[in-house]
Amino acid sequence: MLHGWGMGLGWIIGLVILVAFIWVISQAFNKNNKPAAPEKSALDILKDRYAKGEIDKQEFETRKNDLL
């Protein structure tokens, strides 16, 4: 009777380990497939640079006109 339980328990443990292994692998692949954040347009970058004070109003307007 103990022999029968040992075989069944070993089979269940093996199945649990296999399912855990497949889950870990699937999680690793799902992290790589997440959608990337949308990239900023050139105009958005230009607006950010102007807001940070990296460029003055004249340069902002010149570059904005070049983009549009």
N, C-alpha and C positions, 0 to 999 in steps of 0.2 A: 504494500500500500504506500509506503514512503517513497518507493522508487517511482511510482506514477506521479506523485506530486512534484518530485524533484525535476522530472523531465518537463512537466508543464510549466513550472516556475522558471526554469532556464529558458524556455521558449518565449515566455512573456518578457523576461528581462532583456533578451536579445532584441525583441521587437521594439521595446521602449528605447533601447540604445540606438537602434536604426532610425526610429522616428526623430529622436533628438538630434542625431547627426544630420538628417535631411533638413530639419528646421534651421540649424545653425548655418548650413550652406545656403539655404534660401534667404536668410536674413542678410548674409554677406552680399549676395547679388542684389537684393532690393536696395541696399544703401547706395550702390553705384548707379541705380536706375532712377533716382529721384530727379525730377525736373529741375533744371538749373534756373536760377533767378534770372528774370528777363534783363537783358543787357540794356544799359542806358544809351539813348541816342546821342549823337554828337551835340545836339542842341541842349540836351539835359546836362551833359558834362560841361558845356560852355556856361550854362546858367549857374552850375555849382561853383565853377571857378570864379565867376563874377561875385557870387554871394560870399565866397571866402575872402575876397579882396585880392586874389592872385592877378587879376587883370582889371584895368580901369574901364569906364563906360565907353570910351572911344574904341578901345580894342574889342570890347564885347560887341558893339554895334557893327564894327567892320567884319568881324568873324561871323556874326549872325547873318549879315547880308551875303557873305560868301556861301554860307550853308543853304540859304533859301534862294 
